[in-house]
């Protein structure tokens, strides 16, 4: 199965109907060289608007918990977790 097929299935899943109706597609990042996978659920308004996973207070807490320096934040997070925003 290709990535686009997975995205299409997520968009048509009835459990995501309220998001799809508001024009909010699946929010994730993926990269073939990622060393870890972090899964969250129920993104907040800021994440829904930006389309970037953990782009809110939860992301700040996650980076602190993982020991990622906020000054280097997103670059470090992308390097560790995958780095391709979709």
C-alpha positions in Angstrom: 0.0 0.0 0.0 1.3 3.4 -0.9 1.3 6.5 1.4 -1.4 8.3 -0.6 -3.7 5.3 -0.3 -3.3 5.4 3.5 -4.0 9.2 3.5 -7.1 8.7 1.4 -8.4 5.9 3.7 -7.9 8.2 6.7 -9.8 11.0 5.1 -12.8 8.7 4.3 -12.8 7.0 7.7 -16.1 7.9 9.4 -14.2 8.5 12.7 -12.5 11.4 11.0 -15.6 12.9 9.3 -15.8 16.0 11.5 -12.1 16.9 10.7 -12.6 16.1 7.0 -15.7 18.3 6.8 -13.7 21.2 8.2 -10.9 20.6 5.6 -8.5 19.2 8.1 -6.6 16.3 6.6 -4.5 13.7 8.5 -1.7 15.5 10.5 1.5 13.6 10.6 5.1 13.5 9.5 7.0 10.6 8.1 10.4 9.7 6.8 12.0 6.4 5.8 15.0 7.0 8.0 13.1 7.9 11.2 14.6 6.1 14.2 11.5 6.5 16.4 7.8 6.9 16.0 5.7 9.2 18.2 2.0 9.0 18.0 -0.4 11.6 19.4 -4.1 11.9 19.3 -6.7 14.7 19.4 -4.6 17.6 18.1 -5.5 21.0 19.4 -6.6 24.0 17.3 -3.1 25.3 16.8 -2.0 22.0 15.3 -5.1 21.8 13.2 -4.4 25.2 11.8 -0.7 24.7 11.1 -0.9 21.0 10.1 2.3 20.4 12.0 2.3 17.6 14.6 3.0 18.7 18.2 3.2 22.4 17.1 1.8 23.5 20.4 2.3 23.3 24.2 2.2 19.5 24.0 5.1 19.7 21.5 7.1 21.9 23.9 6.5 19.4 26.7 7.5 16.5 24.4 10.7 18.2 23.3 11.6 19.0 27.0 10.8 15.4 28.0 13.0 14.1 25.2 15.8 16.5 26.1 15.6 18.5 22.9 16.9 22.1 23.2 14.0 24.5 22.3 16.4 26.9 20.6 17.2 24.1 18.1 13.8 22.6 18.6 12.1 21.8 15.4 15.4 21.0 13.5 16.4 18.6 16.3 12.9 17.1 16.4 12.8 16.5 12.7 16.3 15.0 12.7 15.3 12.5 15.4 11.7 11.8 14.4 11.7 11.9 10.7 11.7 15.3 9.3 9.2 15.4 6.5 6.0 17.3 7.2 3.0 16.3 5.1 
